[in-house]
Amino acid sequence: MQLTERHRHYWSKNLRITAVLLALWFVVTYVVGYFARDLDFNFFGWPFSFWVAAQGALIVYVLIIWFYASYMGKLDREHGVAEEE
C-alpha cells in the first residue's frame, strides 16, 4: 500500500502526541516519584511524597488516557478514519 501525504501527516501527529504523553508518563512515574521523597511538607494533611505516589500519579494517568482518546478521536474524524458509531 502506498502511503499518501495525508497518511504521513496522520501518523506524524499520532507519533508526536504519543511521544509527548509517554514523556509525561515517564516524568510523573519516575522523576516526580524520585524527587518527591525529598519534599518535606504536608499536602492536604499528608506528606507530599505519599500524596504523589498514592493519588497524584493516578490522576495524571487517567488524564493522559482521556486526552489521548479525545485527541485521537478528533484526529480520526479530521482524516476520515473514524469508526462508525
Secondary structure, DSSP 8 states (H G I E B T S, - for coil): ----HHHHHHHHHHHHHHHHHHHHHHIIIIIIHHHHTT---EETTEEHHHHIIIIIHHHHHHHHHHHHHHHHHHHHHHHT-----
